[in-house]
Amino acid sequence: MKHLLYIFLFIAVSCKDQTPIKSNSLPEDKTKDTIIYTSWSDTITTTTAELKKVSDNFSTSTIAINPDQAYYCDDNLGSFNSEVGKDQYYILYAHLLQKRNGIEKYDDLRTKLTDIYQNINSLFGDLQHGGTYFGHQNSRIFGYVEYSIYLYSRSKDNFEKNYNIEKQKQIYIASLRQLIDDELSIDTNTFGEEKAKRRKKLNQTVDSLEKLISDIFYLRRAQQFQSEYYQYY
């Protein structure tokens, strides 16, 4: 994936090196409410100015930067400067980027990636006995998904790895099942039948992941997403 690697290297530069091209596609009205109908059948209310702010911050003439970089490089987050505001920022980011990617064109890819990321989030949320982080991730995942689709659209004609990934996938899936066993071995919150039910639920989530990961792109995105956002010591 030479082109995919190039994109990752390109976006690794510092925030100061980014030169966003301001979008003129949105009006300057700072008070008008805007209803966003997402491709996930959800609706959010924002203002035209907020929508334009997100658009300006992650758009360039040739590439889109990832949602984390777009958010943390923003020196004036305004209403987005909170955990809930950050959730909305990522949803607006996804809404804008999916227009560039193609809503119908990548609908199946979007659905599968969303399911993969949500299952990973659910797995680690259950392993950690919940927490607000995982709830916020449910919203932010849409931004991560859309950026993954963007990477795919830039690289799909240049994939170099055409070998069978079944053994690699099984190693990854086995590592998740081993993680479940290890975590349950130190879990002092559940016992007996309750722990058996917990083990079954966790493994059912892994079962879902195993079915969803059908090629090298999905495998690599699952591995990257887990490594980036779910490290616990």
N, C-alpha and C positions, 0 to 999 in steps of 0.2 A: 504494500500500500504506500508507494512512494509519495503520492499526492496527499494522502491523509497525514503522513508524517510531516510533510511540509506545512500543512495547515496548523498542526499542533505546535510546531516550532515557531511559526509566524506569530501566533497569538500569545506566545510565552514572553514577548517583550514587555517592558514596563508600561504602566498606565501613561506615563508621560510621552511615550513614543507613539501612542495612538492619536490619529488625527481624524476624528469623525467628520463625515460630510453631513451637514445639516439638511434634514429632510424638509422639503417644501410641499409635501403631499397633504399636510394637515394644517388647518387654519390656526390662527393665533388666539382664537377666542379662549379666554382663561376662566370663564364662568359656566359655559354650557356643559351640562351633564351628557356623558356619552355612555350608552349601553353597549357592552361588548358581548356578543353572542359567540361563545367559543365552540370549537368543534367537538367539545366534550359535553355539550348540552347544558353547560352552566352559563350563568350571566353574572356580570359584575358591572357596577356603576363607577365611572371615573369621570374626569374632566378632560376636555380637549387638550388643555395645557399639559396635564399629566401624561396623556397618551403620547403627545408630541415629545415630551421630555425623554421618555423611554426610547422612542424611535430615534431621536437625535443621538442618544448616548451609545447605542450599540450598532448603528449603521455606519458603514464606510462604503466607498465607491466599489470595492471589489469583494470584501469579506464581511462576515458577521463575527463578532467576538462572543465568547461564551457568556452566559448570564451572570456567573459569579464575577467575572472581570468587569462586565458592564456595570454591575451594581457597586462593587467596591471601588471602582475608578471614578464614581460620581461624587464630586466634592460638595454637591448641594442636593441632597436627597429629598429635602422638604418633607412632604407627607408620607414618603416612603421610608422615613428613618425610624422604623420600629419593626418588630417581628411580623406583625400583621401587614404593615406597609410593604415589607420585603416580599411577603407572599404575593401581594397584588402586583408588585413590580415584575416578578417572574412570570405571572400569568399574562400581563400585558406584553412582556417580551415575547412569550410564546405566540400570542395572538398576532403580533406584527410579523414575526419571522415565518410563521406558517403561511402567510400570504405570499412571501417570497418563495418558499419551498414548494407550495402547491397543496391546497387543502385536500382535494380529491385524489391528486396524483399519488400522494404518499399516505393515504388513509389507512391502509392495511399495516404499513410499516409503523405508523404513529400508534395505532392500537396495540400492536405487539410490544413495541418498546415501552409504552406506558404500563402495560401489564407486567413486563419484566421488572421495571424499576419499582412499581408499586409492591410487587411480591418481595423484592429484596428489602424494601423499607418495612414491610409488614413482618418479615422474618426477624429482622434485627430489633424492631420495636417489641415483638413478643419476647425475644431473648432477653431484652433489657427491662422487661415488665413495664413497657410503655414509657411515656415522657413527652413533653411538649415538642421536642425536636422532630419526632416522627410525624406529628400532626402538621407541622409547618412544611415538612418535606412533601407531604401529599399534594400541596399546592405548587411548590417549587419544582417538583418533578416535571411538570409540563414544560418548563423552560429548558430543563436538561434534555428532555425528549426531543424538543424541536431543534435544539442545537445538534443533537446526534443525527437527526434527519438531514440537517444542513451539511454535516460532514459526509454523510452517505451520498448526497446528491453531487458533491464535488469529487467523489472518489469511486463511484459505483462502476465506472467503465475501466478502472485501472486496478482492480483487485488482483494481487499476485498470488495469493494463497488459495489454491483450488483443491487442496487435498481434503480427505475425509477428516472431519473434526470430532468424530464420535468418541474416540479415546480421550481426547483432551476434555470434551464435555463431561464425560463420565468421571474424570479426575476432579473436575470442578464441582460437580454435583456431590461426589463422595466427600469432598472437603467440607461442604455445607452440612452433610449428615454427620460427619465427625465432629464438627463444631457444635451441633445440637447435643450430641452425646456428652461432649466435654462440658458444655454449659450446664446441662442437667445434672452432671455429677457433682457440681458445687452449688446447685440450687437448693437453698434451705427454706424456700417459700412454699413449695409444693411437695406432697408426699403421696405414696401409694397410688391409688386409682387416679387421683387428680394429676399426679406427675405423668402417669401413662397417657392420660387424655392430652396433656400438654405436649408430650413427645409426638403423639399422633398428629396433632394440629400443625406443629412445626414441620414435620415431614411431609404433610400434605401441601404445604406452601412450596417446599422443595420439589415435590412431584409436579406442581404447576410450572415451575421454572424449567424443569427438565423437558417438558412438552413444548414450551415456548421457544427455547433456544434451538433453532433449526439450522443455523449456518454460522460461519465464522464471524460475521458482523455482529450478530446478536450475542455470541459468546464473548467477544472482546468488549462490547459495550457493557455487558453485565459485569464482567471482571473489573473493568475500569470504574464503573459506578460504585461497586462495592468497596473497592480499594480507596476511592477518593472520599467517600462520605460515611463509611461505617467501620472505623478503626477503634477498637476498644482494648484497653490493657489492664 
